[in-house]
Amino acid sequence: MLRTQELFDSVTTASPLGNEVLARAVGALADCEQAVTACAAGMLAEKDADELRTAICQDLDCADVVAATRRVLTRGSSHDPAQLTAQVEACRIACGRSHDLCAQHARHHEHCRICAETTAEAAAVCRDVLAAVRS
């Protein structure tokens, strides 16, 4: 996490989530966005790309949902718990679905293995954020 914690600590309006949870979430989601985007590109280059179509589409959708969620968390402007919960829950679902699909191809494609690991971590951090919102 490139100084993410330090950045959040420097902001005068503290997030109700706490800067540690927030920094960990933003870092994990940034990693996830890169992984699913690269994995989708990697699957497009594979000889069996037609068989990977569902996973490619899911990874691209996941990248968009993750990016939006990361931006919402980074701004820290959402003080509406219902809206924040909905956004993070959508992200958790998108990451979980990408994980499930890429895990099926992880034995044959290294980018899918990396993507499956990264999306699992992002889904876990989303669960942590949801727990922090509810507390």
N, C-alpha and C positions, 0 to 999 in steps of 0.2 A: 504494500500500500504506500504509494508515493506520497508521503507526508499528509495523507488524508486525515488522520487523527489530529495532527497539528493544525491543519486548516480548520477543522470543525471546532477545535478548542479556541481558535482565535475569533470566532464569530460570537458576537455579543448576545444574540438570541439563541438560547440553548434549545436543542430539540428535546421534546418530551421523551424520546426514545433513549436518550443518553448518547454521548459522543462515541463511546466505545462500540456500542451496538451499531450505531449509524456508520462509523468508519469501516467496520468489518463488513457490513452489508454492501456499502458502495464499492468496496474493493472486490468482493466476491462477484457482484453483479457485473462489474467492468470485465473481470476475467471471463465470466460466462458469456457475455456479449461477444467477446473476441473469439472464444472457443466455438460457439455455435455458428458464427459467421464463417470462420475458417473451415469448420467441418462441412457446412453446406457446400462451400466451394470445392472442398476435397471430394465430396460425394459426386458432384457434377462432373469431375474429371475421371471418375472411375469407369471401367468398362461396363459395370453393372448398374450404371446411373439410373436406368429405367426402373430397376427393382428398388432403388433407394428414393424414389420420388416422394413418397409420404414423409420419410425422415427429412429430406431436403426442405420440403415446405414447412414442416414443423420447426426445424432449426431456424429458418428465416423468420417465421412468426415469433418464435421465442426471442430472437435477437431484438425484434422491435418492442416486444412487451418488456423485456429486461432493460432496454435502453430508456424507455419511458419511466419505468419504476426507479431506475438509478437517478434519473434527473429529478424526479419528485422528491426522493429521499435527500439528494444533495441540496436542493433548495430549502428543505426543511419548512416549507411554507404551508404544508397541509396540516392544519390543526383540527381537521374534521376526522375523528377516528373511523367513522364509517367509510369515508372516501379512501383513506389510507389503507384500511383493512381490505377493501375491494381491490385496490391496485396491487397490493402485495400478494393477496390470494391469487389473483390472476397470474402474477409472475410465478408463484409457487407451482401452479397448475401447468403453465407453459414449460417451466424447467423440468418438472416431473415427466411430462409427455416426451420431451426431447430426450431425457435420460432413458426412458423406457425403449424408445425406438433406436437410439444409437447403441445402447447396451446390446441389442440384438445383433449388431454388426461389428462389435468391438473386437471379436476374434480375427476378423478379416481385414479390418481397416483401423490403423493406429489413430487416425484423427477421430474416429467414432469412440474409441476407448478414452481418449483424452476428453472428448466432449461429454461422454457419459459421467466421468468423474467430476468434471467441472459443473455440470448441471445438477448433479446430486448435492454438491457443496452449496450451490446457489439456492436450491430448494430448502436445504437445512437452514441457511441464513434467513430465508424468508419466514420459516417457522419461528425463528428467534425474534424477528421483528414483530411478527403477529403476537407473540407472547408478550413482548414489551408494550405493544399498543393496548393490549387487553388488561395490563396490570396498572 
